[in-house]
Amino acid sequence: MSRVCEVCGKGSVSGNQISHSVRHTKRVWLPNLQKVRAMVDGSPKRISVCTRCLRSNKVERAL
């Protein structure tokens, strides 16, 4: 499963985790993706969408 929102394209972001002793190790922040049934080109399809797109009604849900 790809960790990218199929509506806005939001994906993973990498950076450094910094401990109390200021050691740097690589880490990854993943988007909060949900699998939903949405209307895509007039037919229902299961897509992975971030919660920001769900909350702002950028996706028409297929119920």
N, CA and C of each residue as an Amber inpcrd file, in Angstrom:
protein
   189
   0.8420000  -1.1830000   0.0000000   0.0000000   0.0000000   0.0000000
   0.8820000   1.2390000   0.0000000   0.6160000   2.1300000  -0.9110000
   1.3770000   3.3590000  -0.9950000   0.9290000   4.3200000   0.1080000
   1.8640000   4.9730000   0.7530000   1.5380000   5.8890000   1.8410000
   1.4010000   7.3140000   1.3140000   0.5080000   7.4830000   0.3070000
   0.2720000   8.7880000  -0.2910000  -1.2240000   8.9790000  -0.4170000
  -1.7040000  10.1570000  -0.0500000  -3.1180000  10.4870000  -0.2300000
  -3.4120000  10.6030000  -1.7200000  -4.4730000   9.9440000  -2.1830000
  -4.7960000   9.9440000  -3.6020000  -5.5620000  11.1860000  -4.0370000
  -5.8620000  12.0800000  -3.1020000  -6.5550000  13.3290000  -3.4420000
  -5.5730000  14.4890000  -3.4930000  -4.8160000  14.6940000  -2.4130000
  -3.9320000  15.8620000  -2.3530000  -2.4630000  15.5120000  -2.5710000
  -2.1200000  14.2250000  -2.5290000  -0.7350000  13.8260000  -2.7510000
   0.1580000  13.9250000  -1.5360000  -0.4280000  14.1110000  -0.3550000
   0.3780000  14.1980000   0.8610000   1.0410000  12.8550000   1.1290000
   2.3400000  12.8750000   1.4070000   3.0910000  11.6470000   1.6280000
   3.9260000  11.7300000   2.8860000   4.8790000  10.8170000   2.9840000
   5.7260000  10.7660000   4.1730000   6.7540000  11.8940000   4.1450000
   7.1670000  12.3170000   5.3480000   8.1610000  13.3740000   5.5160000
   9.2420000  12.8170000   6.4180000  10.5060000  13.0140000   6.0440000
  11.5960000  12.4970000   6.8570000  12.3110000  13.6350000   7.5690000
  12.9860000  13.2620000   8.6390000  13.7200000  14.2470000   9.4150000
  14.5490000  13.5520000  10.4730000  14.9090000  14.2730000  11.5070000
  15.7250000  13.7250000  12.5840000  14.9380000  13.6550000  13.8760000
  15.1070000  12.5390000  14.5950000  14.6130000  12.4310000  15.9590000
  15.7610000  12.8420000  16.8570000  15.5030000  13.7660000  17.7560000
  16.5670000  14.2870000  18.6010000  16.2800000  13.8710000  20.0370000
  17.1920000  13.1070000  20.6240000  17.0050000  12.6190000  21.9820000
  17.3780000  13.7060000  23.0040000  17.2280000  13.3660000  24.2600000
  17.5630000  14.3100000  25.3200000  19.0540000  14.6290000  25.3290000
  19.8670000  13.6670000  24.9100000  21.3150000  13.9070000  24.8410000
  21.7240000  14.4810000  23.4810000  20.7550000  14.9220000  22.6940000
  20.9230000  15.5970000  21.4190000  21.6260000  14.6930000  20.3900000
  21.3390000  13.4020000  20.4270000  21.7700000  12.4980000  19.3640000
  20.7320000  12.5400000  18.2560000  21.1560000  12.5090000  17.0140000
  20.2540000  12.5930000  15.8780000  20.1460000  11.2350000  15.1960000
  18.9230000  10.7530000  15.0410000  18.6650000   9.5440000  14.2640000
  17.5300000   9.8470000  13.3030000  17.5510000   9.1750000  12.1590000
  16.5270000   9.4220000  11.1380000  15.1910000   8.8570000  11.5700000
  14.1230000   9.5430000  11.2240000  12.7730000   9.0570000  11.4760000
  11.8590000   9.5470000  10.3700000  10.6410000   8.9870000  10.3180000
   9.6920000   9.2880000   9.2520000   8.3410000   9.6020000   9.8770000
   7.7050000  10.6640000   9.4080000   6.3420000  10.9970000   9.7890000
   5.4230000  10.5500000   8.6600000   4.4230000   9.7350000   8.9650000
   3.5000000   9.2300000   7.9590000   2.1720000   9.9600000   8.0600000
   1.4890000  10.1860000   6.9370000   0.1820000  10.8310000   6.9840000
  -0.8730000   9.8790000   7.5370000  -1.9300000  10.4430000   8.1040000
  -3.0230000   9.6490000   8.6580000  -3.9720000   9.2970000   7.5210000
  -3.7580000   8.1270000   6.9080000  -4.5460000   7.7170000   5.7500000
  -5.6380000   6.7440000   6.1620000  -6.7940000   6.8870000   5.5450000
  -7.9260000   5.9980000   5.7650000  -8.3650000   5.4450000   4.4230000
  -8.7280000   4.1640000   4.4010000  -9.2680000   3.5740000   3.1780000
 -10.7710000   3.8080000   3.1740000 -11.2690000   4.5180000   2.1680000
 -12.6850000   4.8350000   2.0790000 -13.1990000   4.4870000   0.6850000
 -14.4960000   4.2450000   0.5990000 -15.1450000   4.0760000  -0.6960000
 -15.6030000   5.4530000  -1.1430000 -15.0970000   5.9030000  -2.2610000
 -15.3990000   7.2390000  -2.7600000 -15.8490000   7.1360000  -4.2050000
 -16.5630000   8.1510000  -4.6540000 -17.0020000   8.2050000  -6.0400000
 -15.8600000   8.7690000  -6.8840000 -15.3330000   7.9500000  -7.8020000
 -14.2580000   8.3590000  -8.6990000 -14.7670000   8.1610000 -10.1190000
 -14.9110000   9.2570000 -10.8550000 -15.4280000   9.2330000 -12.2320000
 -16.8040000   8.5740000 -12.3140000 -17.6390000   8.8150000 -11.3210000
 -19.0160000   8.3200000 -11.3510000 -19.2100000   6.9050000 -10.8420000
 -18.1560000   6.2010000 -10.4490000 -18.3050000   4.8470000  -9.9270000
 -17.5850000   4.7440000  -8.5900000 -18.0990000   3.9210000  -7.6750000
 -17.4400000   3.7920000  -6.3710000 -16.1320000   3.0370000  -6.4850000
 -15.1280000   3.5250000  -5.7590000 -13.8030000   2.9220000  -5.7830000
 -13.1900000   3.0790000  -4.3990000 -12.4040000   2.0960000  -3.9730000
 -11.7500000   2.1760000  -2.6690000 -10.4010000   2.8730000  -2.8370000
 -10.2380000   4.0180000  -2.1610000  -9.0050000   4.7870000  -2.2590000
  -8.5120000   5.1210000  -0.8550000  -7.2440000   5.4540000  -0.7430000
  -6.6910000   5.8840000   0.5340000  -6.5920000   7.4060000   0.5270000
  -7.1980000   8.0040000   1.5510000  -7.3470000   9.4540000   1.6300000
  -6.8940000   9.9090000   3.0120000  -6.2020000  11.0450000   3.0720000
  -5.8010000  11.5780000   4.3750000  -7.0210000  12.1730000   5.0800000
  -6.9430000  12.2530000   6.3930000  -8.0830000  12.7200000   7.1740000
  -8.3550000  14.2030000   6.9540000  -7.3640000  14.9700000   6.5390000
  -7.5870000  16.3810000   6.2460000  -8.5160000  16.5350000   5.0440000
  -8.3290000  15.6950000   4.0170000  -9.2000000  15.7440000   2.8390000
 -10.6010000  15.2440000   3.1730000 -10.7050000  14.2460000   4.0430000
 -12.0240000  13.7600000   4.4580000 -12.7770000  14.8330000   5.2240000
 -12.0740000  15.5150000   6.1130000 -12.7200000  16.5060000   6.9720000
 -13.1450000  17.7350000   6.1910000 -12.3980000  18.0910000   5.1330000
 -12.7210000  19.3000000   4.3740000 -13.6080000  19.0130000   3.1730000
 -14.1910000  17.8040000   3.1150000 -15.1540000  17.4080000   2.0670000
 -14.5670000  17.5120000   0.6550000 -13.3100000  17.1240000   0.4910000
 -12.7280000  17.0630000  -0.8320000 -13.0470000  15.7370000  -1.5080000
 -13.6770000  14.8100000  -0.7540000 -13.9920000  13.4800000  -1.2540000
 -15.4890000  13.2690000  -1.1530000 -16.0980000  12.7890000  -2.2250000
 -17.5060000  12.4290000  -2.1910000 -17.6100000  10.9610000  -1.8440000
 -18.1280000  10.6540000  -0.6380000 -18.1980000   9.2910000  -0.1590000
 -19.2680000   8.5140000  -0.9100000 -19.0200000   7.2290000  -1.1340000
 -19.9920000   6.3350000  -1.7510000 -20.5770000   5.4780000  -0.6410000
 -21.8440000   5.6970000  -0.3310000 -22.4710000   4.9660000   0.7820000
 -23.3220000   3.8290000   0.3450000
